[in-house]
Amino acid sequence: MVSLSKRMSLALRHAPERFGLVLDAGGWVTVHEILAALSISRADLDAVVAGNDKQRFAIGRDDAGAERIRASQGHSITVDLDLVAQPPPPRLYHGTTATALDSINATGLHRGRRHHVHLSADAETARRVGARRAGAVLVLTVDAHAMAHDGHLFYRSANGVWLTDAVPARYLRD
């Protein structure tokens, strides 16, 4: 299921055209279209959606009642997730590796090719995220309260990931 989850992420977050998919402005595509594009069964799709510990995918219905799917966040393509700014908890967390620490301490956290920097509500989730990369895992604490006080906006995606445009180094503690 991991390889299918990665293919779904590629199709719904980064390269839908490689699968002949056209996402709407919100990143949605009908379930029927993704099943056909990936040549998978509905049972496999449901297993990936239900089994993903990060809840990367959301299923909903459009105004006509058609079932559809999208990635919850992490897109490198333009989509409008209808996120509404909201006050963050006092602290958020970011998992990374020791090899990235010097660069992060110098310039902060940047979104790269994604729409936002991804932050976790708890250190353990951040540790799991950081463990996906090679190297010793570090969890950085983000002073989200101070950032919000200074005018930085935060959003919470449907699966609970906190998002912001960037985290300047002065708000980070390791």
DOSESE-355762 format. One record per residue: residue in one letter; x, z, y of N, C-alpha, C, O in turn. Coordinates in steps of 0.001 Angstrom, whole numbers, plus 524288, in hexadecimal, padded with zeros to 5 digits. Example, Ala and Ser with C-alpha at 12.3 -4.5 7.8 and 13.67 -1.06 7.14 Angstrom:
2
a8338681E787E9C68300C81E787EE6C8339081E787F31C8379C821117F309 s8323281BA87F7368356681BE47FBDC8326481EBE8001E8346181F6780472 
//
This chain:
174
m80327800007FB4B8000080000800008035580000804FA801827FE4A80916 v80829801E2804A880B82801EF8094880C7A7FC6580B3580C407FB6880FE8 s80D8C7F8C9807A980E947F36C8095F809B57F0FC80BC680A217EDFB80F81 l805207F236809B88004B7F02E80C077FF6A7F291811717FDCC7EFD48150C s800747F793812077FFF67FA208171C803937F78381B1C8020E7F6AF81F98 k808497F63D8197D80BF77F39C81D0080A087EE2581E7180A947EC80822EE r807C87EB5381AAE805A57E62281BD0801077E68581F85800767E35382312 m7FDC27EA6981EB47F9517EB338223C7FB2F7EC8D827B97F8FD7EAB282B93 s7FF427EFCD82814801747F11F82D2F803977EC4C82FE4802BE7EB8D83491 l806557E90C82D02808647E43882F40803EA7E0CA83139804307DEA383584 a7FFD57E04E82E177FB6B7DCF782F857F8467DF20834197F6527DC1D8374C l7F7C27E43A834757F45C7E68D838707F73C7E8C183D2B7F4C57EA0A84117 r7FC6C7E93683CDC7FF587EB7F841368033D7E7C7843B9804607E83684860 h805487E41F840A5809C57E12784299809417DB378424080AA97D881845F7 a807547D92983E02807697D37883D40802847D17C83A7E802E97CF5583636 p7FDEF7D22683CD17F92A7D04E83A357F93A7CA6D839307F6F17C8988355F e7FBD17C78183C8E7FBF77C1D383BEC7FEAB7C02C836DF7FD7F7BC03834C5 r802467C363834E6804EA7C22682FF3801267C24282B608024C7C02382737 f7FCAC7C4B582C217F8C47C523828047F3DD7C1FB829517EFED7C25682694 g7F4247BEE482D847EFB17BBC782F2A7EB5C7BF048319E7E6DA7BD59831C0 l7ECB37C3A38338F7E8D07C717835F07E8F67C6AA83BDD7ED167C5D083E2F v7E46B7C74583E457E3F57C793843EB7E11A7CCAE845127DC7B7CD40843DE l7E3EB7D0608476C7E1A17D56A848C37DEA07D4EF84DE07E0127D1DC85146 d7DA717D7F984E6A7D7C37D7FC853717DAE47DB49857517DF0A7DD4F855F6 a7D8F37DBD585C187DBDF7DE8F860327DD2E7E42B85EBF7E11C7E6458608E g7D9EE7E6A285B827DAD67EC00859E07DE107EC79854E97DEE37F0CA852F5 g7DFE47E814852DB7E31A7E83084E267DFFC7E8008491A7E2347E8B1844E5 w7DAEC7E7158496D7D7877E703844D97D74C7E1A08424D7D7D07DD9E844E9 v7D6847E19C83D2E7D5787DCED83A237D18E7DE94835E97D1847E31A83448 t7CE527DAF78342C7CA7C7DC8A830397CD497DDDC82B167D1677DBB8829D7 v7CAEC7E169828357CD117E2E38231D7CD4F7DE1981F9A7D1197DD5A81CBC h7C9497DAE181FD27C9357D61D81CA57CDFF7D2AE81DC37D0617D09181A29 e7CF607D226822C97D3D67CED98243A7D8FE7D10A822377DC497CE1482058 i7D9BF7D62B822917DEC37D84F820BE7DF207D82281AD47E3597D748818B2 l7DAC17D8EE818257DAD77D8818126D7DC847D301810CC7DFBA7D25B80D47 a7DA537CF18813617DBAD7C9B0812197E1467C86E813A37E4167C5E1810B0 a7E2EC7CA37818447E8267C8F281A347EC6E7CB4B816D37F0847C8E081612 l7EB877D000814C87EF827D2A7811A17EE9A7D1FE80BCA7F1B07D3E5808A0 s7EA757CF5B80A5B7E9097CE96804D87E8F27D3CA801E47EB867D4717FDE2 i7E5EB7D76F803FF7E57E7DC9B8019D7DFC27DDE4800A57DC447DB63802CC s7DEDC7E1C47FD6E7D98E7E37D7FC547D7DC7E79E800407DB177EA05802E2 r7D2D67E864800987D0C97EC7B804067D29A7F1D08021C7D3AD7F54780545 a7D2F57F2827FCFB7D4C07F7837FAD17DA587F8AA7FC8B7DB967FD1F7FDDB d7DDBC7F4B27FC907E3227F57D7FE597E34D7F6DD804247E6317FA5D805BC l7E0347F41C8074A7E0097F54380CE07DE367FAE480DC07E09B7FDCB810BE d7DA027FC6880B277D7FA801B680BC37DBEF805CD80A047DC53809F680C66 a7DED7804AB805E77E2CE8085C804047E71B8091B808057E8ED80D7C808D0 v7E8C6804E880A8F7ECD88055380E937EACC80857813457ED7680BD081543 v7E61F807108150A7E3E3809B4819997E33380F85818817E4B0812C781BB6 a7E0FB810D5814077DFF381655812B77E4F08194C811657E55B81DF38128B g7E8B2816AE80F047ED648194780D2B7F1C0819B9811217F5B381C3E8100E n7F1298175C815A77F5528177C8198A7F53A81CB181C627F18881DDF81F3A d7F95381FD081B9B7F96B8251281DDE7F97482502823D17F818828EE82640 k7FAF5820B7826307FB008205A82BE67F60B81DCE82E097F57581D32832C5 q7F28581C5882A927EDAD819B882C307EEE08153282FE07ECC6814E083430 r7F244811BC82E1A7F3F980D59831567EFAE809768328B7F0028069983665 f7EBA38095382F477E79B8055A82FD97E248807D8830BA7E11B80C0682EA8 a7DF138052C833DE7D9C2806F8834EF7D5F9802A7833547D6EB7FE0883443 i7D1BB80442830EE7CD948009A82F837C8C480204832AD7C76C8069A83332 g7C62C7FE0D834CC7C1717FEE0837DA7BDE87FA28837687BECC7F6AE83435 r7B9EC7FA1483A9D7B6447F5A983AAD7B5D87F383840347B6177F66B84406 d7B5367EE638408F7B4637EC09845AE7AE9A7EC67847187AB847EE8C84417 d7AD207EA5984B997A7B87EAC384D727A3D67E81F849C979F477E9A384997 a7A5997E432846E77A2297E16E8433F7A2107E41283DE379F447E25383A63 g7A5147E83D83D3B7A51D7EB0F838467A9457E9548346D7A9937EB6D8301C a7AC817E580835EB7B09F7E3B3832667B4E87E7D6832077B6927EA05835FA e7B6A77E8E182D4E7BAD77ECAA82C857C0017EA4682E327C1207E5BA82D1C r7C3267ED78830E37C8267EB8A832DB7CC477EFC8832497CB197F4528313B i7D13C7EE20833077D5B77F1998325C7D9B17F07D836A57DA1E7EC1A83892 r7DC997F48F838187E1007F3DE83BAE7E4FB7F82183AA67E3D67FC0683813 a7E9AB7F75883CB07EDAC7FB6683C977EC727FF39840FD7EAAB7FDA78452C s7ED6580437840087EC118083F843E07EFB5808428488F7EE048097884CE4 q7F49E806F5847CF7F8688069184C0E7FD5880418849E07FD82802B384546 g801668038484D208066B8016E84B5F806EB7FB9184BD380A757F94384987 h803757F91F84EBB803967F37384F4A808417F19C85286809DB7F42B85645 s80A5F7ED2B8510180E3F7EA878544480BC77E5B8856CD80E5A7E2F2859C6 i806D87E4BD855A4803DB7E08D8581C800077E31085BEA7FEFC7E7BF85B97 t7FDFB7E00285F727FA707E21F8635D7F5137E321861077F2897DF9185F07 v7F3627E8048614D7EE197E99185FC97EC557EDDE863837EF897F0A2865CB d7E7417EE60864167E4FE7F2888674E7E2457F657863A37DE1B7F52D86189 l7E4A17FADD862E27E27F7FEC485F4B7DE708024F861E77DCA28061385F85 d7DD0380121866C17D9308044C869A27DABE80A05869D37D77380D7A86945 l7DFB580AFF86A9A7E1928106086AE97E048812B08703B7E0A68100F8743D v7DEC781799870327DD7F81A62874FE7E18681EB6875AD7E280821C187215 a7E3D681EF587A497E7B88230887B517E5308285E87AB17E0B78293587C3E q7E82F82C01878587E64783153877A57EAC58352A877DC7EF41833C0876DA p7E99283A088792D7EDB783DE8879807F01A83EE28741D7ED4283F948704C p7F53D83EF0873C97F7CB83FE986EB97F839845C386DBF7F75F848E887149 p7F98C84737868F07FAED84CAE868038000C84DDD86AEF802B084A3D86CAB p80175852CB86B7C8062E8541786E7780B228518F86C5D80E8484FF186F60 r80B8F85138867328102F84EE7864C280E8C84AC1860D480AAD84B5685E0A l8118F84699860AE810FC8429185CB881658841C485A4E81A34843E685C39 y816A083EB88562281B8083E3D8532481C9983891851DB8190C8356185146 h821A4837658516C8235D8321F8500D827B08328084BF982BAD8350B84CD8 g826E082FFA8479182AD182FDF8437882E8D82B5B8443F82CE7826F884551 t8339382C6B843B78378D8285F8446183C32829C1840F483BE282D4983DB3 t8407082703841AD845258281883EAB8498D829E08424A84978828E8846FF a84D5082C7283FFF851C982E6784301854B8829F2845A6856DC82AAA849E4 t854D88256B8433C857B9820FF8457B8553A81F0F84A8C857E681CB584DC8 a8502A8200284B4A84D8481E338500884DAA8223E8546A84C2C82110858D5 l84F71826FE8533E84F0182B48856F9851EC82A5485C1784FC882B6C86041 d856B48285685BEE859A182778860C9856BC823BA8646C85660824B08691E s854B481F878624B851D181BBD8657184CD281E2B8679E84B8B81D6886C31 i84A048211186460845308239986623846598279386A6484387827DB86E46 n84A7882AA5869B584BDA82E7E86DB584D5C82BEA872D984C9882E2A87707 a84F78827418728A851128247C8774884C7B821D687A0E84C24821F587EDA t848FA81F768770F844E281C458798983F5281DD38782183BA481B9A87A47 g83E9582186874A28395982319873118373881FBC86EAD83A1881CBF86C3D l832238203C86DAF82F7E81D30869A882CAC818A186C33829F1819438701B h82D6181400869E882B0080F4086BFA827BA80CB7867C1828BA80D708631C r823E2809CB869558202F80777865A38226B802E68628F820358016985E8F g826AA800B08644C828E47FC2B86197825137F7A68619B823117F631865BA r8240E7F56B85D16820787F0FB85CB981ACA7F2B585C1B817447EF7085BFF r819E57F7BD85BB6814967F9B985B19812137FA9F8606F814A27FA3B8647D h80D127FBD38605780A357FCDE8652B80B7B802328677080B53802E386C32 h80CBE805FE8641A80D9E80B58865D3811C780E008627E8132480C2785E44 v813BF8125886478816E8815FA861668130F8192B85E2980F0781ADF86026 h8144B819F885934810E981CEA855AA812EC8227C855208178A8235C8541D l80F648263C855D2810C282BC18557580D0882E6F851B58088F82CCC8510E s80EEF8328D84F4580BD68357C84B7480A3083AB984DB280CD883CF785104 a805C883C9E84BD4803CA841AC84D948069D8463984B028064E84AA584CE0 d8096384527846B280C2F8495E84402811898476D8422F81266842C384165 a8150B84B278418C81A76849E28402E81AEA8478983ABD81E3884427839DE e817AE8493D837138181D84739831B7816BD8416C831788195B83E6E82EC3 t812B583FD68343D8115883A4183462815C88372C836DF81737832FF834F6 a817F08393383B1981C568369183DA7820F88361A839F3823AF83222839FB r821E883A0E836CA82635839EC832FA8254C8359182EFC828F3832C282D9D r8207B834FC82D1F81F3E830C9829628201082B6D82BE482209827D582960 v81E8E82AEA830D281F4C825F28338E82520824C083412826CE8205D8330B g8282982898835A482DCB827D6836428308B826AB8312A8348C824038311F a82E70828A182CD9830E4827E1827BA8308A82241825C883311820E5821EC r82D7D81F018285A82D2A81982826BE8322181688828068330B8124D825ED r8354D818B182B6D83A348161F82CEC83EC8818C582A2383E7C81D53828A0 a842E8815DE8298584788817F9826EB84A5081BCC82A8B84AB281AE782F40 g84C3381FFB8285484F2B823CD82B5B84C7F8291382B7384810829B1829B3 a84F5182CDA82D8984D3E8322582DEF848B68323A831C8849268302D8361C v84463834928303A83FB0834B48337283FF483925837628416F83D8883615 l83E81837F483C2D83DFC83BD2840508387683B8584274836298374F842B9 v8365E83FF3843F48315284009846848321F841D784C1A834068462784D0F l830A983E8484FC68311383FC28554982BE1841F385735827B48401B855B3 t82C34845DB85A85827898481585CEA826D7845AC8624C82A848456A86563 v82216843E98635E820C3841828685881D978457086B82819A584777869A6 d81F518467D8703E81C61849EF873BF817F8846AF876238184F844E387A96 a813D5845FD8730D80F7A842AE874AB80C918450A8794980A938423387C9D h80C4F84A2C87980809B484CC387DE180C5784B428830A809B7849C1886C7 a8117984BAA883378145A84A4F88801813CF844808893E8133A8430688DC8 m813FF84135885378135E83B988862380E1283A6F8889D80DB58379888C7A a809F883CAE88651804AF83BC7888678044B83DD888DFC801FD83B5589160 h806888426088EE580685844AC8942B8092D8410889812807A6840C189C9F d80D2D83E408963C8101B83AAD899A180DAF83537899F080FEF831B389C52 g80922834818978C8064D82F94898148069C82BC6893978046182786893EB h8094D82D2588F6580991829AE88AD880463829F4887E28021A82E258874E l802968257D886087FDA582543883347FE8E8257387D578026A8236287B5B f7FAF6827F087AA07FB0982850874F17F5D782665872CF7F1BD827048753D y7F6238240C86E357F1888221886B797F1D982405865DE7F61B824DC863CC r7ED62824B4863747ED468264385DF17EA7A8220085AED7E5ED820D485BF5 s7ED3881FAD8572F7EAE781B808541F7E6F981DC2850447E6AF8228084F84 a7E3FC81A5484DDB7DFDB81BF484A3C7E1FD81F36845BB7DF228226384385 n7E6E781E81844567E91F8216F83FF07EC5C8261E841B17EF428285883E92 g7EBE6827A08469F7EE6382C68848737F3E682BDE84A807F64682FC684BFD v7F6038272884AA27FB3F8265F84CCC7FAD782673852BA7F775823E5854FF w7FE4B82961855327FE778299185AE0801ED8252B85CD98060F8241F85A9F l800438229F860FA802E981E0C86315803F381ECF868DF800C38211286BAC t8086D81CE886AA5809BC81CDE8703480D6E8184F8712880FB58163186D7D d80E03816CF876138113A8123B87744817048131D87644819B380FA58744B a818F2817B78779A81E798190D876DE81EFF81EF48776A81B9C82189879A5 v823398210987561824668269E875F9829D6827028786F82DC082651875B9 p82A218281987D7D82F3E828C887FEA8323982D4087D5282FE38310787B7A a8375482CC787D3283AAD8308A87A5E839F28362187C3B83A99839C88792B r8389E836E08812A8382783C3B88332833AA83F4D880AB833798441488133 y8301783CB387DF782BBD83F6387B6182CBA8405C875968293B8422A872D2 l8316183F34873BD832A483FA186E318362B8445386D08839B2845998700B r8351F846D3868A28386E84B11866948395684A0C860D0835C18487285E09 d83E1284AF585F0083F0884A52859548405E84F7D856E58414E84FC48522F 
//
